[in-house]
Amino acid sequence: MLGTILLEGESISRLAPILKPEDFYRERNRWVYEVCLALFQRGEAIDQVSVGHELSVHGRLDPSGGPAFLSQLIATVPTSVYGEHYATIVARTSTLRSLIRAASEIATLGYSENADVDETLRQAEDLLFRIRSGRETRDFIPLRDVLDQYLADSTAVQSQAGLTKGPVHTGFLDLDHLLGGLQRSDLFILAARPSLGKSTLAMNIARNAAEHGAVCGIFSLEMSREQLTMRMLSAEAEVDSHRLRLNLLTEQQSQRVLDSVGALSDLPIYIDDTPLQSIVEIRSKARRLALERGLDLLVVDYIQLIQGTTRNPNRVQEMTEISRSLKGLARDLDVPLLALSQLSRAVEQRTGHRPQLSDLRDSGSIEQDADIVAFIYREDAHFTEEEWERVNPSQPYPKNVAEIIVAKHRNGPLGGLNLFFRDSFSRFENFATRLPA
């Protein structure tokens, strides 16, 4: 497997989601793989010379066996075509070793005379669960596959993928006018406190872009693909999301859902809902999607759930690494990358609760690396109608009005705009369409 990477450096984009450095039993094999990942992360060429140089820089070339060892790795490869098969073998044996270690630890727990039985069972279950969850891997699947599962239709379908040029339009007129659309290679940070609709807005943007032919990849680290699909169906069919989940639909609503399934199934949207992914996994999967299907927009929900490549106890430094990697990924793929971010609780303690750049949670260099930073602010989330009337008696209560605050725009103006938020349908709309005639 290592010989395959040395022969064909690009193959690591297919192998990185399958293998982690700790999957290797021999230390020198792990060193070689870690060096390959580091080169891949920096976008540098991977071959015998570059890997040998990197090992030498870290003082590991001679301990690993020197250039002769790297030559031996290449010489043992009959063909680089079966790299994924080799990686699967390494991953499988790693899992079996983990199972052996877990069995030994469970046996030790069983021999402990003074142990609490319920606590012992919980610890044993945790040991086995960590093995299974650690090996679980998911990848991009077409949105229509999830919709087909919702309809219990096992018919195989093939998604359509369009290719757009230039900026990607969000479908929201005022936002597109302010930003000029989502520009390629830009890192767009959309931030808000929980439950204000940032995931909904991101999904709406992806849906609108896909309707115009943009191929959209979505990394959902928080919600499952089924939850995302229900939200998109609710928005498309204009059916209350709670009633949709419980299947409490009228005949007319059911027909609208079926029509919406047909409309959404043709959109080139791909969802990966693997939780707690590393930046290396995200990079390799996104590059593979771009090569196989094309890619025009990438969404990451959300940035604080991404794992860094190093175990850094300083979360701010880790977020700095992650934000820089996301910006590098946007430039590498030449697509706009929309990354969602949480805001710290400091915004709740401020009078008026209006967010600002310093509220970005574990900010690190997020505001520095981002080309655009926008916040979602809703007055009705912070003030009741009675409180609003006491302070603003001459102004109507802004129910379901969401202000999008563009606080940073590297290549354009700052400003704000309003969208109408239909909470029950998980949907944002152009604000002008909601004004009375």
SULNORLIN-V975607 format. One record per residue. N is the residue number from 1. RES is the residue in one letter. SS is DSSP state (hx for helix, st for strand, lp for the rest). NEAR is the number of other C-alpha atoms within 8 Angstrom. D_LAST is the distance of its C-alpha to the last C-alpha in whole Angstrom. Layout:
n=N res=RES ss=SS near=NEAR d_last=D_LAST
n=N res=RES ss=SS near=NEAR d_last=D_LAST
//
This chain:
n=1 res=M ss=lp near=9 d_last=66
n=2 res=L ss=hx near=10 d_last=67
n=3 res=G ss=hx near=13 d_last=68
n=4 res=T ss=hx near=14 d_last=65
n=5 res=I ss=hx near=15 d_last=63
n=6 res=L ss=hx near=11 d_last=66
n=7 res=L ss=hx near=10 d_last=66
n=8 res=E ss=lp near=10 d_last=63
n=9 res=G ss=hx near=11 d_last=61
n=10 res=E ss=hx near=7 d_last=57
n=11 res=S ss=hx near=10 d_last=58
n=12 res=I ss=hx near=12 d_last=57
n=13 res=S ss=hx near=12 d_last=54
n=14 res=R ss=hx near=11 d_last=55
n=15 res=L ss=hx near=11 d_last=57
n=16 res=A ss=lp near=12 d_last=56
n=17 res=P ss=lp near=11 d_last=53
n=18 res=I ss=lp near=10 d_last=56
n=19 res=L ss=lp near=11 d_last=59
n=20 res=K ss=lp near=8 d_last=59
n=21 res=P ss=hx near=9 d_last=62
n=22 res=E ss=hx near=6 d_last=64
n=23 res=D ss=hx near=11 d_last=64
n=24 res=F ss=lp near=11 d_last=67
n=25 res=Y ss=lp near=8 d_last=70
n=26 res=R ss=lp near=6 d_last=72
n=27 res=E ss=hx near=7 d_last=71
n=28 res=R ss=hx near=8 d_last=72
n=29 res=N ss=hx near=11 d_last=70
n=30 res=R ss=hx near=13 d_last=67
n=31 res=W ss=hx near=12 d_last=68
n=32 res=V ss=hx near=11 d_last=67
n=33 res=Y ss=hx near=10 d_last=64
n=34 res=E ss=hx near=9 d_last=62
n=35 res=V ss=hx near=11 d_last=63
n=36 res=C ss=hx near=12 d_last=62
n=37 res=L ss=hx near=11 d_last=58
n=38 res=A ss=hx near=8 d_last=59
n=39 res=L ss=hx near=11 d_last=59
n=40 res=F ss=hx near=11 d_last=56
n=41 res=Q ss=hx near=9 d_last=54
n=42 res=R ss=hx near=6 d_last=55
n=43 res=G ss=lp near=6 d_last=54
n=44 res=E ss=lp near=7 d_last=58
n=45 res=A ss=lp near=8 d_last=60
n=46 res=I ss=lp near=14 d_last=62
n=47 res=D ss=lp near=11 d_last=66
n=48 res=Q ss=hx near=10 d_last=69
n=49 res=V ss=hx near=6 d_last=69
n=50 res=S ss=hx near=9 d_last=66
n=51 res=V ss=hx near=12 d_last=67
n=52 res=G ss=hx near=12 d_last=70
n=53 res=H ss=hx near=9 d_last=69
n=54 res=E ss=hx near=9 d_last=67
n=55 res=L ss=hx near=13 d_last=69
n=56 res=S ss=hx near=10 d_last=72
n=57 res=V ss=hx near=7 d_last=69
n=58 res=H ss=lp near=7 d_last=69
n=59 res=G ss=lp near=8 d_last=73
n=60 res=R ss=lp near=10 d_last=73
n=61 res=L ss=hx near=13 d_last=74
n=62 res=D ss=hx near=8 d_last=78
n=63 res=P ss=hx near=8 d_last=77
n=64 res=S ss=hx near=10 d_last=75
n=65 res=G ss=lp near=9 d_last=78
n=66 res=G ss=hx near=10 d_last=77
n=67 res=P ss=hx near=8 d_last=76
n=68 res=A ss=hx near=7 d_last=79
n=69 res=F ss=hx near=9 d_last=76
n=70 res=L ss=hx near=12 d_last=73
n=71 res=S ss=hx near=9 d_last=75
n=72 res=Q ss=hx near=8 d_last=76
n=73 res=L ss=hx near=10 d_last=73
n=74 res=I ss=hx near=12 d_last=72
n=75 res=A ss=hx near=8 d_last=75
n=76 res=T ss=lp near=7 d_last=75
n=77 res=V ss=lp near=10 d_last=71
n=78 res=P ss=lp near=5 d_last=72
n=79 res=T ss=lp near=6 d_last=69
n=80 res=S ss=hx near=10 d_last=65
n=81 res=V ss=hx near=4 d_last=64
n=82 res=Y ss=hx near=7 d_last=64
n=83 res=G ss=hx near=12 d_last=63
n=84 res=E ss=hx near=9 d_last=60
n=85 res=H ss=hx near=7 d_last=63
n=86 res=Y ss=hx near=9 d_last=65
n=87 res=A ss=hx near=12 d_last=62
n=88 res=T ss=hx near=10 d_last=62
n=89 res=I ss=hx near=8 d_last=66
n=90 res=V ss=hx near=11 d_last=66
n=91 res=A ss=hx near=11 d_last=63
n=92 res=R ss=hx near=8 d_last=64
n=93 res=T ss=hx near=8 d_last=68
n=94 res=S ss=hx near=11 d_last=66
n=95 res=T ss=hx near=11 d_last=64
n=96 res=L ss=hx near=8 d_last=68
n=97 res=R ss=hx near=8 d_last=69
n=98 res=S ss=hx near=9 d_last=66
n=99 res=L ss=hx near=10 d_last=67
n=100 res=I ss=hx near=8 d_last=71
n=101 res=R ss=hx near=8 d_last=70
n=102 res=A ss=hx near=10 d_last=68
n=103 res=A ss=hx near=8 d_last=71
n=104 res=S ss=hx near=8 d_last=73
n=105 res=E ss=hx near=8 d_last=71
n=106 res=I ss=hx near=10 d_last=70
n=107 res=A ss=hx near=8 d_last=74
n=108 res=T ss=hx near=8 d_last=74
n=109 res=L ss=hx near=10 d_last=72
n=110 res=G ss=hx near=8 d_last=74
n=111 res=Y ss=hx near=6 d_last=77
n=112 res=S ss=lp near=7 d_last=76
n=113 res=E ss=lp near=5 d_last=78
n=114 res=N ss=lp near=4 d_last=76
n=115 res=A ss=lp near=8 d_last=72
n=116 res=D ss=lp near=6 d_last=70
n=117 res=V ss=hx near=6 d_last=69
n=118 res=D ss=hx near=6 d_last=66
n=119 res=E ss=hx near=8 d_last=65
n=120 res=T ss=hx near=11 d_last=67
n=121 res=L ss=hx near=8 d_last=65
n=122 res=R ss=hx near=8 d_last=62
n=123 res=Q ss=hx near=8 d_last=64
n=124 res=A ss=hx near=10 d_last=65
n=125 res=E ss=hx near=8 d_last=62
n=126 res=D ss=hx near=8 d_last=60
n=127 res=L ss=hx near=10 d_last=63
n=128 res=L ss=hx near=10 d_last=62
n=129 res=F ss=hx near=8 d_last=58
n=130 res=R ss=hx near=8 d_last=58
n=131 res=I ss=hx near=11 d_last=60
n=132 res=R ss=hx near=8 d_last=58
n=133 res=S ss=hx near=7 d_last=55
n=134 res=G ss=hx near=6 d_last=56
n=135 res=R ss=hx near=7 d_last=57
n=136 res=E ss=lp near=6 d_last=53
n=137 res=T ss=lp near=7 d_last=52
n=138 res=R ss=lp near=7 d_last=48
n=139 res=D ss=lp near=9 d_last=47
n=140 res=F ss=lp near=10 d_last=44
n=141 res=I ss=st near=8 d_last=43
n=142 res=P ss=st near=11 d_last=40
n=143 res=L ss=hx near=14 d_last=37
n=144 res=R ss=hx near=13 d_last=38
n=145 res=D ss=hx near=10 d_last=41
n=146 res=V ss=hx near=11 d_last=39
n=147 res=L ss=hx near=11 d_last=37
n=148 res=D ss=hx near=11 d_last=40
n=149 res=Q ss=hx near=9 d_last=42
n=150 res=Y ss=hx near=7 d_last=39
n=151 res=L ss=lp near=6 d_last=39
n=152 res=A ss=lp near=6 d_last=43
n=153 res=D ss=lp near=7 d_last=43
n=154 res=S ss=lp near=6 d_last=47
n=155 res=T ss=lp near=5 d_last=46
n=156 res=A ss=lp near=4 d_last=47
n=157 res=V ss=lp near=6 d_last=44
n=158 res=Q ss=lp near=4 d_last=43
n=159 res=S ss=lp near=10 d_last=40
n=160 res=Q ss=lp near=7 d_last=39
n=161 res=A ss=lp near=11 d_last=39
n=162 res=G ss=lp near=9 d_last=37
n=163 res=L ss=lp near=10 d_last=38
n=164 res=T ss=lp near=8 d_last=35
n=165 res=K ss=lp near=5 d_last=36
n=166 res=G ss=lp near=6 d_last=35
n=167 res=P ss=lp near=9 d_last=32
n=168 res=V ss=st near=15 d_last=30
n=169 res=H ss=lp near=11 d_last=27
n=170 res=T ss=lp near=13 d_last=25
n=171 res=G ss=lp near=8 d_last=22
n=172 res=F ss=lp near=9 d_last=20
n=173 res=L ss=hx near=8 d_last=18
n=174 res=D ss=hx near=8 d_last=19
n=175 res=L ss=hx near=11 d_last=22
n=176 res=D ss=hx near=13 d_last=23
n=177 res=H ss=hx near=8 d_last=23
n=178 res=L ss=hx near=11 d_last=25
n=179 res=L ss=hx near=9 d_last=27
n=180 res=G ss=lp near=10 d_last=28
n=181 res=G ss=lp near=12 d_last=28
n=182 res=L ss=st near=12 d_last=31
n=183 res=Q ss=lp near=11 d_last=34
n=184 res=R ss=lp near=12 d_last=37
n=185 res=S ss=lp near=13 d_last=40
n=186 res=D ss=lp near=15 d_last=37
n=187 res=L ss=st near=15 d_last=38
n=188 res=F ss=st near=13 d_last=34
n=189 res=I ss=st near=12 d_last=34
n=190 res=L ss=st near=13 d_last=31
n=191 res=A ss=st near=14 d_last=33
n=192 res=A ss=st near=14 d_last=31
n=193 res=R ss=lp near=9 d_last=33
n=194 res=P ss=lp near=6 d_last=33
n=195 res=S ss=lp near=5 d_last=31
n=196 res=L ss=lp near=10 d_last=28
n=197 res=G ss=lp near=10 d_last=27
n=198 res=K ss=hx near=12 d_last=29
n=199 res=S ss=hx near=8 d_last=30
n=200 res=T ss=hx near=11 d_last=27
n=201 res=L ss=hx near=10 d_last=26
n=202 res=A ss=hx near=11 d_last=29
n=203 res=M ss=hx near=9 d_last=29
n=204 res=N ss=hx near=11 d_last=25
n=205 res=I ss=hx near=10 d_last=26
n=206 res=A ss=hx near=13 d_last=29
n=207 res=R ss=hx near=10 d_last=28
n=208 res=N ss=hx near=11 d_last=25
n=209 res=A ss=hx near=15 d_last=28
n=210 res=A ss=hx near=13 d_last=30
n=211 res=E ss=hx near=8 d_last=28
n=212 res=H ss=lp near=6 d_last=29
n=213 res=G ss=lp near=12 d_last=32
n=214 res=A ss=lp near=16 d_last=33
n=215 res=V ss=lp near=16 d_last=36
n=216 res=C ss=st near=15 d_last=35
n=217 res=G ss=st near=15 d_last=38
n=218 res=I ss=st near=12 d_last=37
n=219 res=F ss=st near=13 d_last=40
n=220 res=S ss=st near=15 d_last=39
n=221 res=L ss=lp near=15 d_last=41
n=222 res=E ss=lp near=9 d_last=40
n=223 res=M ss=lp near=8 d_last=38
n=224 res=S ss=lp near=9 d_last=40
n=225 res=R ss=hx near=11 d_last=39
n=226 res=E ss=hx near=7 d_last=38
n=227 res=Q ss=hx near=8 d_last=36
n=228 res=L ss=hx near=9 d_last=34
n=229 res=T ss=hx near=11 d_last=34
n=230 res=M ss=hx near=11 d_last=32
n=231 res=R ss=hx near=12 d_last=29
n=232 res=M ss=hx near=11 d_last=29
n=233 res=L ss=hx near=14 d_last=29
n=234 res=S ss=hx near=15 d_last=27
n=235 res=A ss=hx near=11 d_last=24
n=236 res=E ss=hx near=9 d_last=24
n=237 res=A ss=hx near=11 d_last=24
n=238 res=E ss=lp near=8 d_last=22
n=239 res=V ss=lp near=14 d_last=25
n=240 res=D ss=lp near=9 d_last=26
n=241 res=S ss=hx near=12 d_last=28
n=242 res=H ss=hx near=7 d_last=31
n=243 res=R ss=hx near=10 d_last=31
n=244 res=L ss=hx near=12 d_last=31
n=245 res=R ss=hx near=8 d_last=34
n=246 res=L ss=hx near=6 d_last=36
n=247 res=N ss=lp near=6 d_last=35
n=248 res=L ss=lp near=7 d_last=34
n=249 res=L ss=lp near=9 d_last=31
n=250 res=T ss=lp near=6 d_last=30
n=251 res=E ss=hx near=6 d_last=31
n=252 res=Q ss=hx near=7 d_last=28
n=253 res=Q ss=hx near=10 d_last=27
n=254 res=S ss=hx near=9 d_last=31
n=255 res=Q ss=hx near=8 d_last=30
n=256 res=R ss=hx near=9 d_last=27
n=257 res=V ss=hx near=13 d_last=29
n=258 res=L ss=hx near=8 d_last=32
n=259 res=D ss=hx near=9 d_last=29
n=260 res=S ss=hx near=11 d_last=28
n=261 res=V ss=hx near=11 d_last=32
n=262 res=G ss=hx near=8 d_last=33
n=263 res=A ss=hx near=8 d_last=30
n=264 res=L ss=hx near=10 d_last=31
n=265 res=S ss=hx near=11 d_last=34
n=266 res=D ss=lp near=9 d_last=34
n=267 res=L ss=lp near=15 d_last=33
n=268 res=P ss=lp near=15 d_last=36
n=269 res=I ss=st near=13 d_last=35
n=270 res=Y ss=st near=11 d_last=39
n=271 res=I ss=st near=14 d_last=39
n=272 res=D ss=st near=13 d_last=42
n=273 res=D ss=lp near=13 d_last=42
n=274 res=T ss=lp near=11 d_last=46
n=275 res=P ss=lp near=8 d_last=46
n=276 res=L ss=lp near=8 d_last=47
n=277 res=Q ss=lp near=11 d_last=48
n=278 res=S ss=st near=10 d_last=50
n=279 res=I ss=hx near=13 d_last=48
n=280 res=V ss=hx near=10 d_last=51
n=281 res=E ss=hx near=10 d_last=50
n=282 res=I ss=hx near=10 d_last=46
n=283 res=R ss=hx near=10 d_last=48
n=284 res=S ss=hx near=13 d_last=50
n=285 res=K ss=hx near=13 d_last=47
n=286 res=A ss=hx near=10 d_last=45
n=287 res=R ss=hx near=10 d_last=47
n=288 res=R ss=hx near=10 d_last=48
n=289 res=L ss=hx near=12 d_last=45
n=290 res=A ss=hx near=10 d_last=44
n=291 res=L ss=hx near=7 d_last=48
n=292 res=E ss=hx near=6 d_last=47
n=293 res=R ss=hx near=8 d_last=44
n=294 res=G ss=lp near=11 d_last=42
n=295 res=L ss=lp near=14 d_last=40
n=296 res=D ss=lp near=12 d_last=37
n=297 res=L ss=st near=14 d_last=35
n=298 res=L ss=st near=14 d_last=37
n=299 res=V ss=st near=14 d_last=36
n=300 res=V ss=st near=13 d_last=38
n=301 res=D ss=st near=13 d_last=37
n=302 res=Y ss=lp near=13 d_last=38
n=303 res=I ss=hx near=11 d_last=41
n=304 res=Q ss=hx near=9 d_last=43
n=305 res=L ss=hx near=10 d_last=44
n=306 res=I ss=lp near=12 d_last=46
n=307 res=Q ss=st near=9 d_last=49
n=308 res=G ss=lp near=12 d_last=51
n=309 res=T ss=lp near=7 d_last=54
n=310 res=T ss=lp near=5 d_last=57
n=311 res=R ss=lp near=5 d_last=57
n=312 res=N ss=lp near=8 d_last=56
n=313 res=P ss=lp near=4 d_last=56
n=314 res=N ss=lp near=6 d_last=54
n=315 res=R ss=hx near=8 d_last=51
n=316 res=V ss=hx near=9 d_last=49
n=317 res=Q ss=hx near=9 d_last=52
n=318 res=E ss=hx near=11 d_last=51
n=319 res=M ss=hx near=15 d_last=47
n=320 res=T ss=hx near=12 d_last=48
n=321 res=E ss=hx near=9 d_last=50
n=322 res=I ss=hx near=13 d_last=47
n=323 res=S ss=hx near=12 d_last=44
n=324 res=R ss=hx near=11 d_last=47
n=325 res=S ss=hx near=10 d_last=47
n=326 res=L ss=hx near=11 d_last=43
n=327 res=K ss=hx near=14 d_last=43
n=328 res=G ss=hx near=8 d_last=46
n=329 res=L ss=hx near=9 d_last=45
n=330 res=A ss=hx near=15 d_last=42
n=331 res=R ss=hx near=11 d_last=44
n=332 res=D ss=hx near=7 d_last=46
n=333 res=L ss=hx near=10 d_last=44
n=334 res=D ss=lp near=8 d_last=42
n=335 res=V ss=lp near=14 d_last=38
n=336 res=P ss=st near=16 d_last=36
n=337 res=L ss=st near=15 d_last=37
n=338 res=L ss=st near=13 d_last=34
n=339 res=A ss=st near=13 d_last=36
n=340 res=L ss=st near=15 d_last=35
n=341 res=S ss=st near=14 d_last=36
n=342 res=Q ss=st near=13 d_last=37
n=343 res=L ss=st near=11 d_last=37
n=344 res=S ss=lp near=9 d_last=39
n=345 res=R ss=lp near=8 d_last=39
n=346 res=A ss=hx near=7 d_last=40
n=347 res=V ss=hx near=12 d_last=36
n=348 res=E ss=hx near=7 d_last=36
n=349 res=Q ss=hx near=7 d_last=39
n=350 res=R ss=lp near=8 d_last=37
n=351 res=T ss=lp near=6 d_last=35
n=352 res=G ss=lp near=4 d_last=31
n=353 res=H ss=lp near=9 d_last=32
n=354 res=R ss=lp near=8 d_last=30
n=355 res=P ss=lp near=9 d_last=32
n=356 res=Q ss=lp near=8 d_last=34
n=357 res=L ss=hx near=8 d_last=37
n=358 res=S ss=hx near=5 d_last=40
n=359 res=D ss=hx near=12 d_last=38
n=360 res=L ss=st near=14 d_last=39
n=361 res=R ss=lp near=9 d_last=41
n=362 res=D ss=lp near=8 d_last=45
n=363 res=S ss=lp near=12 d_last=43
n=364 res=G ss=lp near=9 d_last=46
n=365 res=S ss=lp near=10 d_last=45
n=366 res=I ss=hx near=12 d_last=42
n=367 res=E ss=hx near=11 d_last=40
n=368 res=Q ss=hx near=6 d_last=43
n=369 res=D ss=hx near=10 d_last=43
n=370 res=A ss=lp near=13 d_last=39
n=371 res=D ss=lp near=12 d_last=37
n=372 res=I ss=st near=13 d_last=34
n=373 res=V ss=st near=15 d_last=33
n=374 res=A ss=st near=13 d_last=30
n=375 res=F ss=st near=12 d_last=29
n=376 res=I ss=st near=14 d_last=26
n=377 res=Y ss=st near=12 d_last=26
n=378 res=R ss=lp near=11 d_last=24
n=379 res=E ss=hx near=10 d_last=24
n=380 res=D ss=hx near=12 d_last=24
n=381 res=A ss=hx near=7 d_last=27
n=382 res=H ss=lp near=7 d_last=29
n=383 res=F ss=lp near=9 d_last=27
n=384 res=T ss=lp near=8 d_last=27
n=385 res=E ss=hx near=8 d_last=24
n=386 res=E ss=hx near=7 d_last=27
n=387 res=E ss=hx near=8 d_last=28
n=388 res=W ss=hx near=11 d_last=25
n=389 res=E ss=hx near=12 d_last=24
n=390 res=R ss=hx near=7 d_last=28
n=391 res=V ss=hx near=6 d_last=28
n=392 res=N ss=lp near=7 d_last=24
n=393 res=P ss=lp near=8 d_last=23
n=394 res=S ss=lp near=5 d_last=21
n=395 res=Q ss=lp near=6 d_last=19
n=396 res=P ss=lp near=6 d_last=17
n=397 res=Y ss=lp near=8 d_last=19
n=398 res=P ss=lp near=7 d_last=18
n=399 res=K ss=lp near=6 d_last=18
n=400 res=N ss=lp near=10 d_last=19
n=401 res=V ss=st near=12 d_last=18
n=402 res=A ss=st near=12 d_last=20
n=403 res=E ss=st near=11 d_last=21
n=404 res=I ss=st near=12 d_last=24
n=405 res=I ss=st near=11 d_last=26
n=406 res=V ss=st near=12 d_last=28
n=407 res=A ss=st near=12 d_last=31
n=408 res=K ss=st near=10 d_last=34
n=409 res=H ss=st near=11 d_last=33
n=410 res=R ss=lp near=6 d_last=37
n=411 res=N ss=lp near=5 d_last=35
n=412 res=G ss=lp near=7 d_last=32
n=413 res=P ss=lp near=7 d_last=30
n=414 res=L ss=lp near=9 d_last=29
n=415 res=G ss=st near=8 d_last=26
n=416 res=G ss=st near=8 d_last=23
n=417 res=L ss=st near=9 d_last=20
n=418 res=N ss=st near=10 d_last=18
n=419 res=L ss=st near=12 d_last=17
n=420 res=F ss=st near=12 d_last=16
n=421 res=F ss=st near=11 d_last=19
n=422 res=R ss=st near=10 d_last=19
n=423 res=D ss=hx near=7 d_last=23
n=424 res=S ss=hx near=9 d_last=24
n=425 res=F ss=hx near=12 d_last=23
n=426 res=S ss=lp near=14 d_last=25
n=427 res=R ss=st near=12 d_last=22
n=428 res=F ss=st near=11 d_last=20
n=429 res=E ss=st near=11 d_last=16
n=430 res=N ss=st near=12 d_last=15
n=431 res=F ss=hx near=9 d_last=13
n=432 res=A ss=hx near=5 d_last=10
n=433 res=T ss=hx near=6 d_last=9
n=434 res=R ss=hx near=8 d_last=9
n=435 res=L ss=lp near=6 d_last=6
n=436 res=P ss=lp near=3 d_last=4
n=437 res=A ss=lp near=2 d_last=0
//
